């Protein structure tokens, strides 16, 4: 059981708890309607057929859902992953390698509970994660009783952790590693060689690789590669690998709480057992809607076009201040403003725009340097017509802050 001291630690470092505390006595100003760009919650409507399918399946609300969903959902996921990642027909088996989940946040948390042992080589186990990182990774490590080990993901390494920098003593104790591509918050896309290097590392050092690919369908140019393709190139084995996908970003369906995990059959069974003990299985009406969403690409293309439009607006409006602001994947801006906390306070005070200080998504290193401290994360999750005036408000405040601090602007 997770002790109260560990729970208190989780609450202390939760980024949105910290943000609420930071802004609790700050009045949103400028005579503006507040805009919440702090949370990665798409504001686009999901396709209309979602509500129609849920209504049509209303008769199944009275049935207890099963942890492994149903054949139709698993087949839709298999067909999509085979097509999206170029997998051979027999690599993923619907009855062994695919599990529906109630949103990938829960699944990413649960993997630490099911994959991390009490001891690794007689010592406390380690969970690797990039720094900055999605807060669930650290919360899951703490809940599992593991030591989180933060791998710097800075601009000079294209915001990707350097595998060669992981100490051998840490690898010896590693039970689980979180990998995120496209990265949250920076939007970096890892290439296939990098993904293969992580999968090879996991197998050589016998730890589980949890590949968080929730933003895989939101990108500027080419579709990001996935770790399933890396497994394909290693002969098709799924050993030590789980990949996580969600409808929250792809289909603007955050409220559905629906996604899937695919990979190592033994790990899938353990995840299913965890759901049976204390998780949430997908209700059948939600599962039916999710099945249709994984079989439809038109709405995904339309969503991606909106985000691409938003990035074009951001580049036009913020480019004079920051240079290139677009990322290869995802829907966040990761802006170096010098002091993320100060910028977050002033954006709320002067323009009623809420953003997340980058330091709240990271931990200081041994020298006390927080790799996210200089940044803010801005979620481009509204319709382009709404984003344009908000980005102009944001740019005006940031231009003043940069001038006040003496920060040099792009092109100076």
N, C-alpha and C positions, 0 to 999 in steps of 0.2 A: 504494500500500500504506500502511496506517495505521502510522505510526512508533511505536517503543516509547515515546517521550515522550508521545505522544497517548494510547496505551493506559494508561500509568501515570496520566494525568490522569483518564481514565474511571473507573479503579478507585478513585482517591482520593475521588471525589465520589459513588460509588454509594451510595444511601441505606441499603441493607441491609448493605453492608460496614461502613459507619459505625456502624450500630446494633449489629452484632455486636461491634465494637471497644468501643463505649460500655458494653456490658453484660458483657464477657468476664470480669470479675472480680467480678461482682455475683451473689450466690446468690439464686435465686428463693425468696421467703419466705412467711410467714404460714401455713405448713402446708397450702398450697393446691395443687391440680392446676394446672400451668401452662396458660394459655390464650394463644394467639397471635393477637392482634387487630391485628397489624402488617401483615399481608399480605392483599391482596384476593383470597383464594382461597376460593370458596364451599365450605362443608362439607356441603351437601345432596347427596344422590345424584342423578345424572341419571336420566332415565326408564329403566325396565327394558328397553324395546325396543332401547336402544343396544347392550347386550351381545348381545342376540339377533341383531341385524342383522350385527354384526361377526363373530359366529360363523358365521352363514349365508353370509357372503361370504369365508370363509377361503380359498377356492380362488383368490382374486385376489391374495393376498399375494405370489405369485411373479411378478407383473407389475410392470414399472417404471411408476409413475404419470406422468401427463402434467401439465405445469405448469398448463394451463387446465382440468383436471378432466374432467368429462363433461357431456353435455347435460342429464341428469337433475338434477344439482346446480345448474347455472346456471339451469335453468328454475325450480327451487324458490326460488332466491334472487330471481329476477325477479318471480315471483308474490308473494313476501313483500314486497319493496320497493314494488312497484306498489300493493299493498293498504295497507301501513303508511303510506306517504307520499303516497298519492293521485296517483300518476303516470299519465300517459296511456299507453296500451298500447304505443306504439312508441318511447317515450323511451329505455328501456334495451333493448339488443339482446344476447341471450345470447352471441352469438359475438364481440362487440366490447367490451362494457362491464363484464363481470363476470369476476373471477378468484378461485378459491379460494386461501386462504393458510394456512400452518401456524401459525395463531395471529396475532393482529394485532400483537403485540409485534414479531415478526420483520418483518411488512409495514411497520409504522411506521418501523422502522429502515431497511429497504431503500429506502423512498421517497426518503430523503436521498441514497442512493448513486445512484439512477437519475434524480433530478430536479435535483440541484445541480451546476452546471457548475464548472469550475476557476476561472473568473473571471466576474463580472457587471459589464459596463461597464468592463472593464479593472481591476476591483478585486476584493478577496476577497468572495465572496458571503456573504449574511446569511440565517440561518434564524430566523424569529420564533417565539416560544413564550410562553405565559403563565407567570407567576412567582407562586406555586409551579406545578410542572409534573410530569408523568410523566417519570421519569428517562431513558426511552428517547429522548425528543426531543433532549435535550442530547447524549447519547451518539451519536446518529445525526449530528447537526450536526458534532461533532468528527471522527467517522470520515470524513465527506465533505469535511473540510478547510474548513468554513464557520465563520463567526463566529456563535455563538448570541446573539440579542438578546432580552433578557428583558423582557416587558411586565407591569408590576405588575397583580396581580389581588387587590385588597384588599377588605375589608368595605365601605368607603365607595363602591365601584363595583359592589357586588353580586358581587364576586369575578370580574368579567369585565374583561379589558383594554379600555382606552379607545382606540378606533381613531384618533381625532383626535389623540392624543398621540404617535403614531409620527412621528418626524422625517422630512421629505422625503428627506434624504440617505440614511437607512436604507432607505426604501422603494425608492429607486433601485437599491440593491444587493441587495434581497431576491430570493431564488430560491425559497423555500419558507416556508410558515407552517403551524404546527400549531394547530389549534383543537380544543377538547375540550368537549363538552356531551352529557349532564350532566358537569360538571367533576370531575376527579380532582385534588385531594382534596375540594373544598368542596361538591360536589353541586349547584352552581348550574346551572339550565337556561337556555340562551340562547333568546330568542324568535325568531320567524321574521324579523323586521325586522333583528335583529342578524346573523343568519346571511347574509341577503341583502347586508348592508353589507360583510361580509368577502368574499363571492364577487365582488361588484362591485369591491372593492379589488384582489383578485387579478387580475382581468381587466384593469383599468386600468393596473396596474403590472407585468403579465406575470410573475407568480409562481404557483407551484402551491399550492393550498389543500388541506391534508391534514386532513380532518375526522374526528376520532376520536370515534366514537359507540358505543363498546363497552358503555356503561351505559344505552343508550336504552330498554331494556325493563324497567328497574327504576326505579319512580317512585311517588310518593305519590298523586297525583291524575290530572292529564291526561297523556297520552303526550307526551314532549318532541318538538318539531318537529325535522326533520332538514334537512341542507343539500341533499339531493336535492329537497326541496320548494321550497327557494330557487331551485334551478336550473329547476325546473318553472315557477315564476312569472316567470323570465327568458326564457321561450319554449322551455324544454326542452334548451337546449345544456348539455353537460357539460364544456365547454372549461375547462381549468385546475383541474378539481375531481376529487378522489378521496375517497370516504368509506370508512370502515373499521368493520366489524362483526365480532363474535366470539360463539362459543358458550360461552366460558368463564364469563361472568357470566349471560347470558340463560338458559342451559340447565344451569348447574353442571357444565360439561364442560371444565374447564381442562386436564385430561390428554389430551383429544382433540387439542389443538393445532389447532383448526379455526376458520376465519373466512372472510371474503371482503372483497375490495376491489371497489368499483364506481365508474365514472366515465369520464373522458376516455379515448377509445379509444387514442390514441397513448401515453398514460401507462400504460395497462393492458398494451400490447404490450411496453413497456420493462420493466415489472415482471416480466412473464412471461419475458423474455429473461434477466433477472437470476436468476430461479429456475433457468432452464436452465443457467446458468453455475455457480452456487454456492449455490442455495437448496434448499428442501425442498418437493417437491410432495406433495399429499395422497394417501396410499395409498388404494386403492380401497375396502377395508372401512371405513375412517374416512369416506371421502367418502359412502358409502351411508348410514351412520348420520347424518352431518351433513345429508344431503338430507331424511331423515325428520324430523329436529329442526326444520329450517326450515319444514316443512309442518305441524307440530303446535303448537298454541297452548295446549292444556290445561296442560301442564307449566310453561309460562311464567307463566300466571295463578297457579298454585300457588306457584311460586317468589316471585313478586311479593308474594303475600299473606304469606309468611313474613317478607320484609323489612319490609313495612308493620307487621307485628306487632312486629318488633324495634325499629322506630322508635317505636312507641307505648310500648313498655317503656322505651326510652331517655328519652323525653320525661317519663314518669312519674317515673323514678328520678333523672334528671340535671337535669330542668327546674328544681327548687328551687335548684340551684347556678348554672345557666347561662342560664335562660330558655329560649327556643326553640332546640332542638338538631336538629330534623328538617330534612332537606334535600329539595329538590324531586325530586332524582334520584340514582341510585347507591345505595351502601350504606355510606357512610362518615359518621362523626361528625367534625366539624372543630371542636375545642374550644379556646377561648382559656384557657389555664391559666397564663399569665404567663411561663413558662419551659418550653418543650417538652422539652428535654433532661433537666432536673431531674425533671419529672413522669414521663418514661419510666423513668428510673433508679429512682425511688421506687415506681412501680407494680410494677416487676419485683421490687424488694427486699422490699416489704411485702405484695404480693398475688399475685405470680407471674403478672402480666398484662403481656404484651408489646405495646407500641404504638409507632408511628413518630413521632419528633419532627418537627414540621412544617418546621423549619428545614432538615432533610435533603432536603426536596423543593423547595427554593428556593435562590436565589443572592442575596447582598447587593447592594444598589444602589450607586451611586457614593458615597453618604454612609455606606455600611457598614450600612445597615438591611436586615435579612433579613425579608421579609414573612411568612415562616412560623415565625419564631423563637418566637413566643408560643403556638403551637398544638401539639396532638397530633392525629394521624389514628388513628381507631379503626374497625376493620372489623367490621361487624355480620354476620358470615358463618356463625354457628352457628345451630342450631335454637333457636327462642324459649325452649324449656324450659331449654336450657343458657345462653342469653344472660342470662336474668333474674338468676340468682345472681352471674354474672360482672359484670354492670353494677352490682349492689349493692356488690360488692367494690371496683370501680373508683370508684364515687361516694364510698365511705367514705374511701379514700385521698386523692382529690382534695379532698374537703371539708377534711381535715386540712391539706393543702398550702396551700389557699387561705386558711385561717385563720392558718396560720403566716406567710404572706406579707403578711397584712393586706388581701388582695384582697376587695373587696366582692362578696357573693353576690347573685344575682337576688332582687329584692323588698326588699332592704335600703335 
